[in-house]
Amino acid sequence: MTDIQAAAAQLAALWRSGAQVEALPPELRPADLGEAYDIQDALVAQLGEPVVGWKLGVGSHKQRRETGFGRPIAGRVLGSRQFRIGDTVPLPDAAPATVEFEIAFVLGCDIHPDAPPPAPASVIAETRVAFELVRARFRDRRSVGWPSFAADNAGFDALVLGERIDPASIRGLTASLSVSADGVERARAATGEDASDPLQALADLMALARERDMLLPRGAVISTGTASVPFTISGAAQVVARWSGTQAGFSTRLA
């Protein structure tokens, strides 16, 4: 069995330093998703940071089949790495960071793991746009396998939270979405099998929370997975999303 605390300690050291490695040592790699989430729990505890929400990844229709898990992989949003539109996000070095434009929900009530599961739409107080930056502690997050990716807090680096939107506008938003970096369009909305369903992602997180006896508290931000085709940036960049005559963005810099 994997030494959960030792694996988490190695990942915590990488989080603090900003360094990346090829993979965890073989004896510290999670054997399955259950061990991966055990390591993630221990990692968050060792970092000692407040958790302000959750992020979901690898959750498109296509990726659900490819991973074999049938649901997205969840990670925590750490308080020190949540930003607002217009902020500048520090990056430890010029290693590629993946940009994803997402739909995020703010919970309007506590969701207890031992209570009957509510309808996902009934627990949402706010719907917002967001950007996630994915920068794993591994140089190639796919080559290490999905359990290691999950153990590493699902590759989370930062969440940039935007303004409230009308949930009814999501379809129109994605139809016109364009995301640019330094003035060059880099992505539009993910479509077809590459698209994800925000409400289904929330339902999947609630199911995971029940399985792992986790409270999802009122006010938590749930970022539901990329609505855009992901792309990478390196170092300092200006990222802007535009849709339906509206825009939102943030910048990055080397720390």
Order of alpha helices (4+ residues) and beta strands (2+ residues): alpha-alpha-beta-alpha-beta-beta-beta-beta-beta-alpha-beta-alpha-beta-beta-alpha-beta-beta-beta-beta
